[in-house]
């Protein structure tokens, strides 16, 4: 088991490995967080997809070690992250007898982590919170960094907190039960980490998928990508570890997203707009970010930053992963949606662009026409790929 320390004002560890979920009671016993003990209630928040695989075993293990357990199971999907569902959860927490000394466990993907973590952050002004991410995307992104929250009709994650967990337990064995499309979502985030901060990580992923890259190569089926990646669990753990470490270092320097942490939004500004415009139904989050990264890369070239050779490499890798149809999406509409993104500061949109593979910067002075042209180009290319 790897232990990755995330150094923030409230530092915590990420535990990463294969088959380590059964070690949860031991980690709880060893934690110094005073609220977690056999005397206090642990409340598990999960969804139907995850609960049928892991909930029973986790509850059994915790009860054998003297823990008192309650739980709630929700419908899966981004639609859960709304204020009605949040108030329902908070009312249930009161009815179940949770106190400030209780701990909430978010068992699932990024939606469950964001949703349950935000509830924990505001319940009685904050109770204990533990992340157990079961998707690749959540393991490398949303479970690390302390961001929790819900959506509004106007946009994604517009209500939230910075609230660090007691610890994060990432068992990569859970990825075997993950849908193939979700694997692609997590890979998108890993590739993003390499693009913005580590050329070595990008090259690792590029080399792993080298056989799929070429002028005459087509998009690889997501099932095939999943099978290939899970056939080498050591490599998978290595790139997850590197991604978590990269995010941990960025968060250490800029926990509240005032400067460096903004580079983590590479591809997300455009991706969030696409998710909102398609009502969170057509694209999974990572798929929207994949599309967003393609736009951000074109914008990087248009701004005279990233070179053609680097862009050729990036395109070659990103194009092997399929995403849903872009039918009906318009460049101008996507651009207009950018204006309500929470990443807008001082009235300006901060576009994250690449100087080169492994280095990203923020740009605010980019002409609207240039941005729209880049969006149009990617949408046209993607429409051709979807045929």
N, C-alpha and C positions, 0 to 999 in steps of 0.2 A: 504494500500500500504506500502510495506517495502522500506526503504531507506538504502542502503548499501554503505558506504563510502570507496572508493579505494584510499588509501594514497600513492601517488607517488609524483614525482617532480611537476607534473601537476595533482593534485588530482581531482577526479570527483565522481559523485554518480551513482549508479545503482538503478533504480526504478523498483521494482518487485511487481507484483500483478495480480489479475484477473480483466479483463475488463478495464484496465487502458490506453489502446491505445487512447481512446477518450480524455484523459487528456493531450495529446501532446502539444496543443496550450498553455495551462496553464503553462506547464514546460518551454516552450520556452519563454513565457512572464516573467517568474520568474528568468531565468538564468542571471547570471552576465556577461556572455560572450558578449563582446561589439558588435561583428559582427552580432549577432542575433537580429534583430528587423524587424518591418514591412517595413522598408525602404530598406532592403537588400534581395537579392534573395536566396531562398532555393531550392536546387536541389536534387531530390529524385532519387536514383539509386536502381532498384529492378529487379526481374526476372518475367517471365510470370506466373509461378505458384503462386507466392505471390501477384502479381498485381491484379489478378482477384478477390481476396478475400478482399484486404485491401486498395489498392491505391486510389480508388475513394473516400472512406470515409475519408481518411487522407487528401487528397487534399481539399475536401469540408470543413472540419473543420479548416484547416489552412487559407483558403481564407476568411472564415467568420470572422477570427480574424485579417485580414488585411495583411496576408503574401503573397508575390509574389512567385509563384511556377513554376518550370520547372521539367521535369522528363525524365528518360530514362529507357526502359524496355529491358532486355537482355534475351537470352536463358539460362535456368538453367543448372547447372552442373560445375564440376571442369574445364572443357575445357575453360571456360571463363577467367581463370586466366593466360593469356598469354600477351606478350608485344604488339601484334597487337591489341587486344581488349582494352588494356590500352591506347594506343595512340589514338585509335578511340574515347574513352570516353573523353580524355583530349581535343582533337580537338572539340568535341561536346560542351564541357564546355565553350570553347572560343566562339564558334558560338552563344551559348545561353546567352552570356553576363555575365558569372560569373566573379567576381573579388575576390581579396584577402579577401574582407569583406563578401563574400557569405559563405553559409554553405551547406555541403553535408550530406544527410541522407542516410545511408545504411539500406535499408528495406529488410530483408530476412535472409538467413542462413549464415553460415560461409564463403562461397564463395563470396557472395555479400559484406559482411562486410570487408573481406580481400581486395577485389578488389577496392571497393569504398573508403575505408580508405587509401589505398596506393595512389590512385589518389588524394585524399584530401591532403595527406602529402607532395606531390611534386608539386601540382598546385600552381603556383606563390609563391613557397617556403612555402606553407602551408595555407590552409583555414580551417574554422570550420568543424568539423565532429561529427555526432551524430549516434549512433548505435541503431537500432531497430531490435533486433534478433527475428526471428519468428520460429526458430527450437530449440529443447531442447539442442542439442549440442552447438549451438551458444550461447544460454543463459547462459550455465554453463562454457563455455570455450573461444571461439574465440572473443567474445565481451568484454572480461575482460582481461586487461593486456597490451593493446596497440600494439600488433603485427599485422602488416598489410603487404600484399605483394602478389606476383604472382609467378608462376612456370616457370622453364626453362625445356628444353627437358631433361637435365641431372638429374633433381629432383625437389622435391616439395618445394615451399617457399624459393627458393634460392636468390630471389631479394625482398627486403622489407625494412620496417622502423619500428622503435618504435614510435608510434604516438597515444597519448591518445585522446579519444573522449571528447566532452564537457559534455555529459552524456550518459547513456545507459537506454533505456526504454524496459523492458522485460515484456510483457503481456502474461501470461501463457495460456490465453484463445485461443491464436493463435495456440496452440498445438493440438486443436481439428481438425484443417484442415490439419494436418501433416500426411504424409504417415507413416504407422506402422513401417516400417524398420527404418525410421528416429528417431522414439522414442527409438528404441534399441540403436542407435548411441549415443543419449544423455545419456541414462542409463550407457553405457560403460564409458563415461567420469565421471559421478557421482561416479561410483564404483571405478574408478581410483583415484579420489580425496580421497576417504576413504582409499584405500590401501596405498597410499603414505603419508598420513598426519593425518587421523582421523579414528581410529578403531570404534568410535561411529557411524560415518556415514556409514561405511561398514556394521556394525551390523544392523543398521536401515533398509538398503536395503535388507540384508539377511533375516531379520525377515518378511519383507513385502512379500517376495516371498517364504517363508518357505514351503508352500504347494506344490511347484513345484520341490523341491529339494529332491533327494533320489537316491539310487542305481538303481532303476528300472524306474526312471522318464526319459521321453524323452524331447527333445527340445520343448519348448512351441511355438505355432504359434505367430508371431509378432502381429497379429491382436488381439489376446487374451491378450498379454502383454499390448498393448495400452489401451484396454478397461478396464483392471484392474487398471492400473495406473491413468487413467483419471477419474475413479470412486471415487477417493479420492484426490481432488484438494488441500486440506489442507496439506496432506502428501507430495504431489508433490511440492508445494511451499516451504515447510520446507526443503526438501533435495536439491532443487535448491538454496535456500538461503545459506545453509551450504556449498555447493560446491563453490558458488561465494565468500563467506567469506574466505574459505580456499585459493582459488587462490589469492584473494586480499591480504591476509597476506603474502603469498609467494612472490608476486610481490612487496609488501612494503619493504621487506627485501632485495630483489635482483631483481630490475626492469629490468636490462639489461642482465640477464641470465649468470652471471659470476660464480655463485656458487649454492645456494639453488634452484633457479628457474629451474635448470636442472632436478630436480626430476619430474617436470611436463611432461617430455618426456617419462615417464614410458609407455611402449607399443608402443610409437609413432615411435621410431627408426626402429623397425621391421615393424610396420604398414605402414610407408611411403614407405619402400622398396617394400612391397606387392602391394601397390597402383600403384607405378611406373611400376612394372613388369607386372601388368595386365592393364596398360594404363588407369588407372582411370575409367574403365568401369564396371568391375565386382563387386568390393567392394565399398560400401560407406565408407567414412572416418572412422566413428565410428566402422564399421564392421571390417575394417583392424586393427584398434587399439585393438579391442577385441581379434583378433588372435594374435596380437603383445603382448598383456598382458599375454596370455597363454604361449607364448614363454619366456617372461621375468620372469614369475613365475617359469617355469622349470629351467631356468638359475639360478635363486635365490637359488633353492634347490641344484643344481649342484655345486654351489659355497660355499655350507655349511652355507648359511645364513638363509632363511626362514625355519621353521620347518614343518614336515609332517602334523601335525594337522592343522596348518594355511593353508597349501596348499590344504588340503582336503576341507576345507570350501570354499576357493576361487574357486577351480574347480567346486564344487557343484553349486555355483551361476553362474559362467560364462557359464557353459554348458547348462543352460536353454535357452540361447539366440542363435538363429540360425544365421549362417553366410553363405555366398555363398561357392560354391565348391572350394577346393584348387587344383583341377586337373591341372596338368601341372606345378605347382610350385615346384621348387627344392631347397633344403636347401643351397647348395653351391651357387646357383644363388642369393638367398636372401642375403646370407652373403656378396657376392661381391658387391651388391648394397648398403650395409651399408656404404661403403667407400666414397660415394659421398654425404652422408647426411650432412646437415649444422651443425649438433650437434657434428661433429668430431672436436677435438681441439688438437693442437700441434701434429698432425699426429696420434692421438689415438681416437678410438671410445669410447665414454663414455656410457657404459651400465648402465641403471638404474635398480637396483635390490632391492628386499625387504629384510630387516632384520627381519621384522615381519609385521603383519597387522597394518598399521598406521605409518610405518617408512620405508622410502626408502633412498638408498645411491647410489653414483656413483662408478662404478668399471671400471678400464681401463686395468688391467692386467689379462685378461681372454684368455685362449688358444683358437685359432681358432677351433680346433677339438671339444672342449667342446661346443662352441656356435653352431656349425653345428649339433652336436648330439642332442642338445635341440630342434633346429628347426625341424630336422627330426622326432623326437618323436611326436611333436605337429602336424605336417603335417600328420603323419600316423594315429594318433588318430582322427584328424578332418576328414580325408578321410573316416574312418569308420562311423563317425557320419553323414556324408553327404549321405550315402547309403540309 
